[in-house]
Amino acid sequence: MKKTVFIKDIRPGDKISDFFIVAEKNSAFSQKGAPYLNLRLRDRTGELDGKVWDNVAELEKRFRKGDIVFLQARAVSYKNATQLSVLNIRPAQEEEIEIADYLEASSGDIEAMFRELGIFVDKVKSPSLRALLKAFFDDQAIREGFKRAPAAKAFHHNYIGGLLEHTLSVVRLVDMAADHYGQVDRDILITGAILHDIGKIQELSFERLLEYTDSGRLIGHIVMGVEMLDKKISGLEDFPEDQALALRHILLSHHGVLEFGSPKRPKTVEALIVHHMDDMDAKVKAFRQSIAGAAEDEESPWTPYHRLLERYIYKG
């Protein structure tokens, strides 16, 4: 049974019989003391709230957060937003679902983007840095994870293939910056840009829901990335220590300031460039995602308030 109804198309009054991911599941009580379930339901086109009002004790036992479920519901309007009043719900069977229906993915061609990244790898003149990058991407688990991982859980490029899309964009930017400024180590710039977010592969879980892993919450992608870097360097013979130090510094400082999670602020020209290109690409994407998400509201030229960017954004 293929999914046919997507969240972006649901309107109040619709009767729904289809599959969704349960992104959140919480028990609550009405003002009269009756139990109900709060759900956050998601597919690749968006998310909306769902409520289970009846037969709560029985239905609550059937599924967990992160499950793909088949539900029957009525779409209703509540406080100017559409939500689902769920009548029945059950876990989906594996043969009923196609995971691509539930996770948003990059609009770019994943394989084409990865090939372009490979061209930048081949442009690296330093044999040791080129060998390091090949050691990363010859590792099947890293290669496939890098192609699928999001770049973030919520802020920017938060979809399948987002890490590759973001990384390629940052690499293009630092390559142009090297031409513009001159007298920088282009090989270190490109290598650092390619690897700056490599720890996201381990920080984030992205099989069904985009979530932080336990180690991602406890350690974070910056430290994880340095650990991955050191592991790959240890497998290479006579890797230059000055290059290892330069790359560690780029990974540790790419968030720019201590309050954004960087243990160090940029202290080399290459680290400074990677930080600013990373920050610019992330924020441009966040602006564009916010504008796209508010496109249907034609009454205002402004987006809703963006909590992470701490501003309204002009749609133009």
C-alpha positions, 0 to 999 in steps of 0.5 A: 500500500503506497503512501498517497496523501502527503502533509502539505496537501492535507486540508481541514475536512479531509478524511485521511487513511495513510502512513506517517512517521510519529516524530513525537508522542506524549500523554496528556490530560484534558481539563476534565481529566480525560487522557489523550495523546499528543502526536507530531506526525511527519513525512517528507513534505512537512509535519503537523499535530495529531490527537488521539482522544478515544480508546487512548489506553489501547491505541497508545500501546500499539506504537512508539515514537519513531515508528511509521504508522498507518492511521485513520483520521479527520483533518480539523482546524485548530487555532488556524492550523490543521491537525489530525483527530486520529480514530485508529492507528497501527504500526506499518509493515516494512513491505508497506512503506518506502522510506523516501516518502518520509524523509526530506532529501536534497533536491540535488543529485547525490551522486553528481554532488559526490563526483564533484567533491571527488574532483576537488579531492583530486585537485589537492596537490599534497600527496599526504592530504590527498591520501587522507581524503581518499582514506576517508572516502574509501571507507564504505561506511563513511562514504555512504554515511556522508552521502545520506547524513543531514548537516543539522537536525533543524537549523540548515540542510536538515535533510538526507544528503544535506551534509554533502550539499553543504560541504560541497558548497563550503568547498566551492566557497573556500576555493574561490576565497583562495583565489581572491585572497592569495597566499593561503594554503589551498590544499589545507583549505579544501581538506579542512572544508571537506572534513569540517563536519565529518563528525555529523555522520556519527552525531546524527541518526537519520534512518527514520527520524533526524535525531541526535545519537547518544554520543552526539549529545554527549560528545558532539560532532566537533570532537567526534570529527577530530577523533575520526581525523586522528584515526585516519591519520594514524593509518597513514605512514609519516603523515606530516604533523604540521598538516595534522595540526592545521586540520585539527585546528580547523575542525576545532574552531570552525564554529568560530566562538566558544559559545557556539561549541568551538573549543578554540577560535580560528587562529590561522587564516585557513581556519578563519576562512573555513569558519566564515564560509561554513557560517555563511552557507549555513545561514543563507540556507537557513534564510532560504528554508525559512522563506520557502516554508512561509511562501504560502502565507501571501498576506505578509512579506515577512516570515514568522519569527526565526527562533535560532536566527532571532529575527523576522526575515523579509521575503521580498 
